[in-house]
Amino acid sequence: MANPTDLSKMRNIGIMAHIDAGKTTTTERILYYTGKIHKIGEIDDGQATMDWMAQEQERGITICSAATTTYWKNHQINIIDTPGHVDFTAEVERSLRVLDGAVAVICAVDGVQPQTETVWKQADEFAVPRMCFMNKMDRIGADFFGSMADVAEKFGITPLALQIPIGEGADFEGVIDLLKMKELRFSEEDDGETIIESDIDASRLDAANEWKEKLIDTVAGSDDALMEIYLEGGEISVDQLKAAIRKGTISRTFIPFVMGSARHNQGVQPLIDAVVEYLPSPLDIPPAKGLKIKKDQSEEVSVPCDVSKMPLGLVFKIQYDREMGPLCYVRMYSGKFQSGVQLYNVSKKKRERVNRILRMHADKNEPLDSIAAGDIAVFVGLKLAQTGDTIGSEGLPVLLEEPKFPQPVISVSLEPDSMSEKDKMNETLEILSREDPTFTFHDDEETGQLIISGMGELHLDVLVTRMQDDFGVKCRVGAPQVTYRESVSGTNSVTEEFNKVLGGKENTAKITLTVETQETGAGCSYVCAAKQGDTPDEIMDAIKHGIEGSFASGIKYGYPCADLKVTVTAFEYNELTSTAFAFEACAVAAFDNACNGANPIVLEPVMSVDISCPKEFVGPAGSQFSQRGGTIMGQDSKASAEIIHGSAPMAKMFGFSTNLRSATQGRASFSMEFSHFQEKAGGLGY
């Protein structure tokens, strides 16, 4: 077992891919070969260790990113298995935010699939070093070189093949290790545990030498010392190559590729070796960036991964457990936390006690005395923490960058079966929204209905099923509706005064603010450009709270605002009569008046859609899509299907799967994810 304080022997990795590429199966095999589990569970049987939630087992998909820790060759590997379905994009993003490296599982038959592109872009955003595992090499149509070229072309990366296949599809026997220059086969008698190593067959030697030469070319091109040896015709040792491959992988100069068939226990141990040898430890990645909070301003600081410094961690996920309550998944960036100590929630400015610290293995756990920088664990007992909160100490008031989550785009109404169920339902909704920041709920002021919102029909279906099955809430669900947004298309400035006598005390406030539109996708922002002087913090907080609350409650129709910027340019504070209540009310009134004079508009969500269908059904599938107001942007040919790329307003996509299936004899499928908001022609029509 690795020494937990030796950070160079720790790997925090995620397994990411398109739905059905084999992420969970690959993770399952990694746990089996590293001795964490003693029986291989299959997704198809609903027995996968990492898919422990009842719905994951029923649907055969990953919904929650499950965390586990295992050990391999004296290294500790923290693995997070992330969902592949687009509706659970936030789960992927949350995980990538705290990972040091990632393994992208690519299907050898289909190459880059739509959701592969999404997770790859997210990994780019967080600058996560990664490697690729080409899975399903034993499937008919598998093409290692073609799929690797597809990845290189789509993402503009330099691929580095560490292996080449011995046969493909039904003829796949094993791999040729280009560093060892040996053939590796995996024994069927003991589930691939025994690796049979042999010399390269003469018929494959030329290909192996050619690809070894390409490997040395690519690696030496990124390392001056190796380039010198190479140009002088010297011999580069395997250790020198491995060191240079590690360096190039961490700097993202190239992406190493290995392969196998996780389902048939081929190629997994070399994958684990590659994770340990080439993906970064917490010491290899740049220090985390944080904002040091001061009274009037904040400055960006670096947070080095150092156990001896003040403790600082990020809550990147919350999961509710019936017995233990909220389980807060924490990535430590600095210092050390002991079990049972009081810590400081920097985001909430409140103290909390961590009752227990656990090392998680999917749904099982083991207690820890402490957790140190670079590691990932679960904190039990934090009642206030939410996803994205920074936890530390008052001696280090540094706020780590909060994860940014996409806003919900689809809503349904919920009604409890009886009044006695209402409190239980609200309590459950609180728990679920704390777990999942892309899930929100509110009461509709006009209809009195409770509305829940999420990222897609599957997302809401999963959440409602969890409410009913896991929490025992009896409720009725309405038809899905689009969640619109409100914004402005102009600029407007107003000055608002508030003056009321309440309880015999005068309450005054005066605010001048400007509202203006921002570019698409920029979200809503609030800036105070007025001189604050000695104005108390609670007054400044009240102005901010009033405006940010108005972002959520909308302009005319009650939909959340989008792409709006509010700048407070002046305010008048009287220490005798001004109150926080007056300033908050004044800010809300000023916001409403400014927006209504800046040409308010309604925005509708537009979805990015990918339709997969056999060649002979491209016409009918495209026709169905166009009838829904969809715009076809392009088309890709894959070994197993044609992929049509397009975009369409979400309001017109409800029930599309039924029409698509009937037009293509059930042979087509589609996935869609939120792309952007655009102005809705004609507004809402009421």
DADASUL-V723015 format. One record per backbone hydrogen bond with DSSP energy under -0.5 kcal/mol. NH is the residue of the N-H (numbers start at 1). CO is the residue of the C=O. E is the energy in kcal/mol with one decimal. If there is no record, write none. Layout:
nh=NH co=CO e=E
nh=NH co=CO e=E
This chain:
nh=4 co=2 e=-0.5
nh=6 co=3 e=-2.1
nh=7 co=5 e=-1.4
nh=9 co=6 e=-1.7
nh=10 co=7 e=-1.7
nh=11 co=76 e=-2.5
nh=13 co=11 e=-0.7
nh=13 co=78 e=-2.8
nh=14 co=101 e=-1.2
nh=15 co=80 e=-2.0
nh=16 co=14 e=-0.6
nh=16 co=103 e=-2.6
nh=19 co=84 e=-0.8
nh=21 co=18 e=-1.9
nh=26 co=22 e=-2.2
nh=27 co=23 e=-2.6
nh=28 co=24 e=-2.6
nh=29 co=25 e=-2.0
nh=30 co=26 e=-2.3
nh=31 co=27 e=-2.5
nh=32 co=28 e=-1.8
nh=33 co=29 e=-2.8
nh=34 co=30 e=-1.8
nh=35 co=32 e=-1.2
nh=36 co=31 e=-2.3
nh=37 co=31 e=-1.3
nh=41 co=39 e=-0.5
nh=46 co=43 e=-1.9
nh=47 co=42 e=-2.9
nh=52 co=50 e=-1.5
nh=56 co=53 e=-0.6
nh=57 co=53 e=-1.9
nh=58 co=54 e=-2.0
nh=59 co=55 e=-3.0
nh=60 co=56 e=-1.8
nh=61 co=56 e=-0.7
nh=66 co=64 e=-0.8
nh=66 co=81 e=-1.2
nh=68 co=79 e=-2.2
nh=69 co=360 e=-0.6
nh=70 co=77 e=-2.5
nh=72 co=75 e=-2.2
nh=75 co=72 e=-1.1
nh=76 co=9 e=-2.7
nh=77 co=70 e=-3.4
nh=77 co=75 e=-0.5
nh=78 co=11 e=-3.2
nh=78 co=76 e=-0.6
nh=79 co=68 e=-3.1
nh=79 co=77 e=-0.7
nh=80 co=13 e=-2.0
nh=81 co=66 e=-2.3
nh=81 co=79 e=-0.5
nh=82 co=15 e=-1.5
nh=82 co=80 e=-0.7
nh=88 co=85 e=-2.2
nh=89 co=86 e=-1.6
nh=91 co=88 e=-0.8
nh=92 co=88 e=-1.2
nh=93 co=89 e=-2.5
nh=94 co=90 e=-2.7
nh=95 co=91 e=-1.7
nh=96 co=92 e=-2.7
nh=97 co=93 e=-1.8
nh=98 co=94 e=-0.6
nh=98 co=95 e=-1.3
nh=99 co=95 e=-0.6
nh=99 co=96 e=-0.7
nh=100 co=12 e=-2.0
nh=101 co=12 e=-1.9
nh=102 co=129 e=-1.7
nh=103 co=14 e=-3.0
nh=104 co=102 e=-0.6
nh=104 co=131 e=-3.0
nh=105 co=16 e=-2.5
nh=105 co=103 e=-0.7
nh=106 co=104 e=-0.6
nh=106 co=133 e=-2.3
nh=107 co=111 e=-0.7
nh=108 co=135 e=-2.6
nh=111 co=107 e=-2.6
nh=116 co=113 e=-0.9
nh=117 co=113 e=-1.5
nh=118 co=114 e=-1.3
nh=119 co=115 e=-2.4
nh=120 co=116 e=-2.3
nh=121 co=117 e=-2.3
nh=122 co=118 e=-2.0
nh=123 co=119 e=-2.4
nh=124 co=120 e=-2.3
nh=125 co=121 e=-2.3
nh=126 co=122 e=-1.6
nh=127 co=124 e=-1.4
nh=128 co=123 e=-2.6
nh=129 co=100 e=-0.7
nh=129 co=127 e=-0.6
nh=131 co=102 e=-1.8
nh=132 co=256 e=-2.8
nh=133 co=104 e=-2.5
nh=134 co=132 e=-0.6
nh=134 co=258 e=-3.0
nh=135 co=106 e=-2.7
nh=135 co=133 e=-1.1
nh=137 co=260 e=-1.7
nh=139 co=136 e=-1.7
nh=142 co=139 e=-1.9
nh=143 co=108 e=-2.1
nh=147 co=143 e=-2.6
nh=148 co=144 e=-2.3
nh=149 co=145 e=-2.2
nh=150 co=146 e=-1.9
nh=151 co=147 e=-2.0
nh=152 co=148 e=-2.3
nh=153 co=149 e=-2.6
nh=154 co=150 e=-2.7
nh=155 co=151 e=-2.2
nh=156 co=152 e=-1.1
nh=157 co=152 e=-0.8
nh=159 co=157 e=-0.7
nh=160 co=255 e=-2.4
nh=162 co=160 e=-0.6
nh=162 co=257 e=-2.4
nh=163 co=257 e=-0.7
nh=164 co=176 e=-1.5
nh=166 co=174 e=-2.7
nh=167 co=165 e=-0.9
nh=169 co=137 e=-2.0
nh=171 co=168 e=-1.7
nh=172 co=169 e=-1.8
nh=173 co=166 e=-3.0
nh=174 co=166 e=-0.9
nh=175 co=184 e=-2.2
nh=176 co=164 e=-3.0
nh=177 co=175 e=-0.6
nh=177 co=182 e=-2.8
nh=178 co=162 e=-2.2
nh=178 co=176 e=-0.7
nh=179 co=162 e=-0.5
nh=181 co=177 e=-2.1
nh=182 co=177 e=-1.2
nh=183 co=198 e=-3.3
nh=184 co=175 e=-3.6
nh=185 co=196 e=-2.2
nh=186 co=173 e=-0.6
nh=187 co=185 e=-0.5
nh=187 co=194 e=-2.7
nh=191 co=188 e=-1.1
nh=192 co=187 e=-2.9
nh=193 co=190 e=-1.7
nh=196 co=185 e=-3.3
nh=196 co=194 e=-0.6
nh=197 co=195 e=-0.7
nh=198 co=183 e=-2.2
nh=204 co=201 e=-1.9
nh=205 co=201 e=-0.8
nh=205 co=202 e=-0.6
nh=206 co=202 e=-0.5
nh=208 co=204 e=-2.2
nh=209 co=205 e=-2.7
nh=210 co=206 e=-2.4
nh=211 co=207 e=-2.4
nh=212 co=208 e=-2.2
nh=213 co=209 e=-2.2
nh=214 co=210 e=-1.8
nh=215 co=211 e=-2.2
nh=216 co=212 e=-2.6
nh=217 co=213 e=-2.6
nh=218 co=214 e=-2.6
nh=219 co=215 e=-2.7
nh=220 co=216 e=-3.0
nh=221 co=217 e=-1.9
nh=222 co=219 e=-1.4
nh=223 co=220 e=-1.3
nh=227 co=223 e=-2.3
nh=228 co=224 e=-2.0
nh=229 co=225 e=-1.7
nh=230 co=226 e=-2.9
nh=231 co=227 e=-2.8
nh=232 co=228 e=-1.7
nh=233 co=230 e=-1.3
nh=234 co=229 e=-2.8
nh=236 co=234 e=-0.5
nh=237 co=235 e=-0.6
nh=241 co=237 e=-2.2
nh=242 co=238 e=-2.9
nh=243 co=239 e=-2.3
nh=244 co=240 e=-2.1
nh=245 co=241 e=-2.8
nh=246 co=242 e=-2.5
nh=247 co=243 e=-2.1
nh=248 co=244 e=-2.6
nh=249 co=245 e=-2.5
nh=250 co=246 e=-2.4
nh=251 co=247 e=-2.0
nh=252 co=249 e=-0.9
nh=253 co=248 e=-2.6
nh=254 co=248 e=-1.0
nh=255 co=158 e=-2.5
nh=256 co=254 e=-0.5
nh=257 co=160 e=-2.7
nh=258 co=132 e=-2.5
nh=260 co=134 e=-2.2
nh=261 co=266 e=-1.8
nh=265 co=262 e=-1.7
nh=266 co=261 e=-2.4
nh=271 co=267 e=-0.9
nh=272 co=268 e=-2.2
nh=273 co=269 e=-2.6
nh=274 co=270 e=-2.2
nh=275 co=271 e=-2.2
nh=276 co=272 e=-2.2
nh=277 co=273 e=-2.6
nh=278 co=274 e=-2.9
nh=279 co=274 e=-0.7
nh=279 co=275 e=-1.3
nh=282 co=7 e=-0.6
nh=284 co=281 e=-1.7
nh=285 co=281 e=-0.6
nh=288 co=303 e=-1.3
nh=290 co=301 e=-2.7
nh=291 co=399 e=-2.7
nh=292 co=290 e=-0.6
nh=292 co=299 e=-3.4
nh=293 co=291 e=-0.6
nh=293 co=397 e=-2.6
nh=294 co=297 e=-2.2
nh=299 co=292 e=-1.6
nh=301 co=290 e=-3.1
nh=303 co=288 e=-3.1
nh=304 co=302 e=-0.6
nh=306 co=304 e=-1.6
nh=309 co=306 e=-1.1
nh=312 co=334 e=-2.2
nh=313 co=391 e=-2.9
nh=314 co=331 e=-2.3
nh=315 co=389 e=-2.9
nh=316 co=314 e=-0.9
nh=316 co=329 e=-2.1
nh=317 co=329 e=-1.0
nh=318 co=435 e=-0.7
nh=319 co=327 e=-2.2
nh=321 co=325 e=-2.3
nh=325 co=321 e=-2.7
nh=327 co=319 e=-3.5
nh=328 co=326 e=-0.6
nh=328 co=379 e=-2.4
nh=329 co=317 e=-2.8
nh=329 co=327 e=-0.7
nh=330 co=328 e=-0.5
nh=330 co=377 e=-3.2
nh=331 co=314 e=-2.3
nh=332 co=330 e=-0.6
nh=332 co=375 e=-2.6
nh=333 co=312 e=-2.9
nh=334 co=312 e=-1.7
nh=335 co=306 e=-2.9
nh=337 co=371 e=-2.6
nh=339 co=369 e=-3.0
nh=340 co=354 e=-2.0
nh=341 co=338 e=-1.3
nh=343 co=352 e=-3.7
nh=344 co=392 e=-2.6
nh=345 co=343 e=-0.5
nh=345 co=350 e=-3.6
nh=346 co=344 e=-1.0
nh=346 co=390 e=-1.6
nh=347 co=390 e=-1.0
nh=349 co=345 e=-1.8
nh=350 co=345 e=-1.3
nh=352 co=343 e=-2.7
nh=354 co=341 e=-2.5
nh=355 co=353 e=-0.8
nh=355 co=380 e=-1.7
nh=356 co=380 e=-1.5
nh=357 co=368 e=-0.6
nh=358 co=378 e=-3.0
nh=359 co=366 e=-3.3
nh=360 co=358 e=-0.6
nh=361 co=364 e=-3.2
nh=362 co=67 e=-2.0
nh=364 co=361 e=-2.7
nh=366 co=359 e=-2.0
nh=368 co=357 e=-3.0
nh=371 co=337 e=-2.2
nh=373 co=335 e=-2.0
nh=374 co=332 e=-2.4
nh=375 co=372 e=-1.9
nh=377 co=330 e=-2.0
nh=378 co=358 e=-2.7
nh=379 co=328 e=-3.0
nh=380 co=356 e=-2.8
nh=381 co=326 e=-0.7
nh=383 co=381 e=-0.7
nh=387 co=434 e=-0.7
nh=388 co=315 e=-3.5
nh=389 co=386 e=-2.2
nh=391 co=313 e=-2.5
nh=392 co=344 e=-3.2
nh=396 co=393 e=-1.8
nh=398 co=396 e=-2.6
nh=399 co=291 e=-3.0
nh=400 co=398 e=-0.7
nh=401 co=289 e=-1.0
nh=405 co=403 e=-0.5
nh=409 co=454 e=-2.2
nh=410 co=454 e=-1.9
nh=411 co=481 e=-3.6
nh=412 co=452 e=-2.3
nh=414 co=450 e=-2.7
nh=415 co=476 e=-2.3
nh=417 co=474 e=-2.3
nh=421 co=418 e=-1.2
nh=422 co=418 e=-0.5
nh=422 co=419 e=-1.0
nh=423 co=419 e=-0.6
nh=424 co=420 e=-0.5
nh=425 co=421 e=-2.6
nh=426 co=422 e=-2.6
nh=427 co=423 e=-2.4
nh=428 co=424 e=-2.2
nh=429 co=425 e=-2.5
nh=430 co=426 e=-2.1
nh=431 co=427 e=-1.8
nh=432 co=428 e=-2.6
nh=433 co=429 e=-2.5
nh=434 co=430 e=-1.5
nh=435 co=431 e=-1.8
nh=436 co=432 e=-2.3
nh=437 co=435 e=-0.5
nh=439 co=436 e=-2.0
nh=440 co=438 e=-0.6
nh=440 co=453 e=-1.9
nh=442 co=451 e=-2.2
nh=444 co=449 e=-3.4
nh=445 co=443 e=-0.6
nh=448 co=444 e=-2.7
nh=450 co=414 e=-0.9
nh=451 co=442 e=-3.3
nh=451 co=449 e=-0.6
nh=452 co=412 e=-2.9
nh=453 co=440 e=-3.0
nh=454 co=410 e=-2.7
nh=460 co=456 e=-2.2
nh=461 co=457 e=-2.4
nh=462 co=458 e=-2.8
nh=463 co=459 e=-2.0
nh=464 co=460 e=-2.8
nh=465 co=461 e=-2.4
nh=466 co=462 e=-2.2
nh=467 co=463 e=-2.3
nh=468 co=464 e=-2.4
nh=469 co=465 e=-3.2
nh=470 co=466 e=-1.5
nh=471 co=466 e=-1.5
nh=473 co=467 e=-2.5
nh=475 co=473 e=-0.7
nh=476 co=415 e=-3.2
nh=478 co=413 e=-3.0
nh=481 co=411 e=-3.6
nh=483 co=409 e=-2.0
nh=484 co=482 e=-0.8
nh=485 co=603 e=-2.4
nh=486 co=560 e=-2.2
nh=487 co=601 e=-2.3
nh=489 co=598 e=-1.0
nh=489 co=599 e=-1.8
nh=490 co=598 e=-1.9
nh=492 co=515 e=-2.1
nh=494 co=513 e=-2.3
nh=496 co=511 e=-3.0
nh=498 co=509 e=-3.0
nh=500 co=507 e=-2.1
nh=502 co=500 e=-0.7
nh=502 co=505 e=-2.7
nh=505 co=502 e=-1.5
nh=507 co=500 e=-2.7
nh=508 co=577 e=-1.5
nh=509 co=498 e=-1.9
nh=510 co=572 e=-0.8
nh=511 co=496 e=-2.5
nh=512 co=570 e=-3.2
nh=513 co=494 e=-2.3
nh=514 co=567 e=-2.4
nh=515 co=492 e=-2.8
nh=516 co=565 e=-1.9
nh=518 co=563 e=-2.4
nh=522 co=519 e=-2.1
nh=525 co=564 e=-2.3
nh=527 co=566 e=-2.6
nh=529 co=527 e=-0.7
nh=529 co=568 e=-2.3
nh=530 co=568 e=-0.7
nh=535 co=532 e=-2.5
nh=539 co=536 e=-0.9
nh=540 co=536 e=-1.5
nh=541 co=537 e=-3.0
nh=542 co=538 e=-1.7
nh=543 co=539 e=-2.0
nh=544 co=540 e=-2.2
nh=545 co=541 e=-3.0
nh=546 co=542 e=-2.5
nh=547 co=543 e=-2.1
nh=548 co=544 e=-2.8
nh=549 co=545 e=-2.1
nh=550 co=546 e=-1.3
nh=551 co=547 e=-1.7
nh=552 co=548 e=-1.1
nh=553 co=549 e=-1.4
nh=554 co=550 e=-1.3
nh=561 co=551 e=-3.4
nh=562 co=486 e=-2.1
nh=564 co=523 e=-0.5
nh=565 co=516 e=-2.7
nh=566 co=525 e=-2.6
nh=567 co=514 e=-2.6
nh=568 co=527 e=-2.6
nh=568 co=566 e=-0.5
nh=569 co=512 e=-1.9
nh=569 co=567 e=-0.7
nh=570 co=512 e=-1.6
nh=572 co=510 e=-2.2
nh=573 co=571 e=-0.5
nh=575 co=573 e=-0.6
nh=578 co=574 e=-3.2
nh=579 co=508 e=-0.7
nh=583 co=579 e=-2.1
nh=584 co=580 e=-2.3
nh=585 co=581 e=-2.4
nh=586 co=582 e=-2.4
nh=587 co=583 e=-2.3
nh=588 co=584 e=-2.0
nh=589 co=585 e=-2.2
nh=590 co=586 e=-2.6
nh=591 co=587 e=-2.3
nh=592 co=588 e=-2.4
nh=593 co=589 e=-2.4
nh=594 co=590 e=-2.5
nh=595 co=591 e=-2.7
nh=596 co=592 e=-2.3
nh=597 co=593 e=-1.0
nh=598 co=595 e=-1.8
nh=601 co=487 e=-2.7
nh=603 co=485 e=-3.4
nh=604 co=678 e=-3.2
nh=606 co=676 e=-3.1
nh=607 co=648 e=-3.1
nh=608 co=673 e=-3.4
nh=609 co=607 e=-0.6
nh=609 co=646 e=-3.1
nh=610 co=671 e=-2.8
nh=611 co=644 e=-2.7
nh=612 co=669 e=-3.2
nh=613 co=611 e=-0.5
nh=613 co=642 e=-2.4
nh=617 co=614 e=-2.0
nh=618 co=615 e=-1.5
nh=621 co=617 e=-2.3
nh=622 co=618 e=-2.7
nh=623 co=619 e=-2.4
nh=624 co=620 e=-2.3
nh=625 co=621 e=-2.0
nh=626 co=622 e=-2.4
nh=627 co=623 e=-2.1
nh=628 co=624 e=-0.7
nh=628 co=625 e=-0.9
nh=629 co=626 e=-1.9
nh=630 co=625 e=-1.9
nh=631 co=647 e=-3.1
nh=632 co=630 e=-0.5
nh=633 co=645 e=-2.9
nh=634 co=645 e=-1.6
nh=636 co=643 e=-2.7
nh=638 co=636 e=-0.5
nh=638 co=641 e=-2.6
nh=639 co=109 e=-0.7
nh=642 co=613 e=-3.1
nh=643 co=636 e=-3.1
nh=644 co=611 e=-3.1
nh=644 co=642 e=-0.6
nh=645 co=634 e=-2.8
nh=645 co=643 e=-0.5
nh=646 co=609 e=-2.5
nh=647 co=631 e=-2.0
nh=648 co=607 e=-1.9
nh=650 co=605 e=-2.5
nh=652 co=649 e=-1.3
nh=653 co=650 e=-2.2
nh=656 co=653 e=-1.9
nh=658 co=655 e=-0.5
nh=659 co=655 e=-1.3
nh=660 co=656 e=-2.8
nh=661 co=657 e=-2.4
nh=662 co=658 e=-2.2
nh=663 co=659 e=-1.9
nh=664 co=660 e=-1.0
nh=664 co=661 e=-0.5
nh=665 co=662 e=-0.5
nh=666 co=661 e=-3.3
nh=667 co=664 e=-1.8
nh=669 co=612 e=-2.4
nh=671 co=610 e=-2.3
nh=673 co=608 e=-2.1
nh=675 co=606 e=-2.6
nh=676 co=606 e=-1.5
nh=678 co=604 e=-2.2
nh=680 co=602 e=-2.9
nh=681 co=679 e=-0.6
nh=683 co=680 e=-2.1
nh=685 co=682 e=-0.8
